[in-house]
Amino acid sequence: MSKDFKVLWTENAIEDLLAIKEYISEDSSDRAESWILELFNSGESLVSLPTRGRIVPEFKQEKLRELLIDNYRLVYRIKKSSIEIITVFEGHRQLNKKDLKK
């Protein structure tokens, strides 16, 4: 893989992070901050090894992958020169086609 990859966060993925932060903040704002930073850094780390995430089981497409981070799923698409973070959500949910088009 090229070292020139860039990680791009979709508006949907950023909104997901903000919603997760808001939810966790109800119990602890410090924990919310650290957890969002961990999720963000996990996404950013894909620049060095984009294929390390597993193929999303609902779609079985080579370029559509996910990282499992505790009980969250960070779904991303590998493109020619970028990694597009599509969504971040609670891991017990299934990924729907509509989640990919937001």
C-alpha positions in Angstrom: 0.0 0.0 0.0 1.1 3.5 -0.7 2.4 5.8 2.0 0.5 8.7 0.5 -2.9 7.6 1.9 -5.0 10.2 3.6 -7.7 9.5 6.1 -10.9 11.3 5.3 -13.8 11.5 7.8 -17.3 11.8 6.3 -19.7 14.2 7.8 -21.7 11.2 8.9 -18.8 9.7 10.8 -18.0 13.0 12.5 -21.7 13.2 13.6 -21.5 9.7 14.9 -18.4 10.6 17.0 -20.3 13.7 18.4 -23.3 11.6 19.3 -21.2 9.0 21.0 -19.4 11.7 22.9 -22.7 13.3 24.0 -24.0 9.9 25.2 -20.9 9.0 27.2 -20.8 12.6 28.6 -24.0 11.9 30.5 -21.9 9.7 32.8 -18.4 11.2 32.5 -17.2 14.1 30.3 -13.6 13.0 30.9 -14.3 9.4 29.8 -16.2 10.7 26.7 -13.2 12.8 25.7 -10.7 10.0 26.0 -13.0 7.5 24.3 -13.6 9.8 21.3 -9.9 10.4 21.1 -9.3 6.6 21.0 -11.8 6.1 18.3 -10.4 9.0 16.3 -6.8 7.8 16.6 -7.8 4.3 15.6 -9.3 5.7 12.4 -6.2 7.9 11.7 -3.9 4.9 12.3 -5.3 3.2 9.2 -3.0 5.3 7.1 -0.1 2.9 7.9 -2.0 -0.4 7.3 -5.4 0.1 5.7 -6.1 -3.6 5.2 -5.8 -4.6 8.8 -9.5 -4.2 9.5 -11.8 -7.1 8.7 -14.1 -7.1 5.7 -17.5 -6.0 6.7 -19.5 -9.3 7.0 -22.8 -7.8 5.9 -21.4 -6.8 2.5 -18.3 -9.0 1.8 -16.5 -6.3 -0.3 -12.7 -6.3 -0.2 -12.5 -2.5 0.0 -15.2 -2.1 2.7 -13.7 -2.8 6.0 -14.1 -2.2 9.7 -12.1 -2.0 12.9 -13.7 -3.4 16.0 -12.9 -1.1 19.0 -14.4 -2.4 22.2 -18.1 -2.5 21.4 -17.9 -0.1 18.5 -17.5 -0.6 14.8 -15.5 1.9 12.7 -16.4 1.3 9.1 -14.2 2.6 6.3 -13.7 2.2 2.5 -10.2 1.9 1.0 -10.0 4.1 -2.1 -7.1 4.7 -4.5 -5.3 7.2 -2.4 -7.4 7.6 0.7 -9.3 5.9 3.4 -12.8 7.1 3.9 -14.2 6.7 7.4 -17.9 6.1 6.7 -19.5 5.5 10.1 -18.9 4.6 13.7 -21.6 2.9 15.7 -22.4 0.5 18.5 -21.2 -3.0 17.6 -24.4 -5.0 18.2 -26.1 -3.2 15.3 -25.9 -4.4 11.8 -24.6 -2.1 9.0 -27.3 -1.2 6.5 -27.0 0.1 3.0 -28.4 3.4 4.0 -25.5 3.9 6.5 -23.1 3.7 3.5 -24.9 6.5 1.5 -25.0 9.2 4.2 
